[in-house]
Amino acid sequence: MDNTIDIMDKGFACLVDALGVINAERFIAAIKRESFNYTVWRREYFENMSLEEISSEAVDYATKHPHQGRGDRI
């Protein structure tokens, strides 16, 4: 099981891969500044979506961002 430091390192690496260093830093700063609650945001995001819309969005994302095999196996 990963400890908090390992999770933070992996999370920041994902952000850097997706956004670049500068935008990853900007993302973290925005989250801290806005007292962002990811769980609440996701609930509100999906609240008015049908299962079909969620599925379509997930398929679209997976098509545009295919897995590159960099994930950790547990």
Secondary structure as GFF3:
##gff-version 3
##sequence-region A 1 74
A	DSSP	alpha_helix	4	19	.	.	.	ID=ss1
A	DSSP	alpha_helix	21	34	.	.	.	ID=ss2
A	DSSP	alpha_helix	38	46	.	.	.	ID=ss3
A	DSSP	alpha_helix	51	64	.	.	.	ID=ss4
###
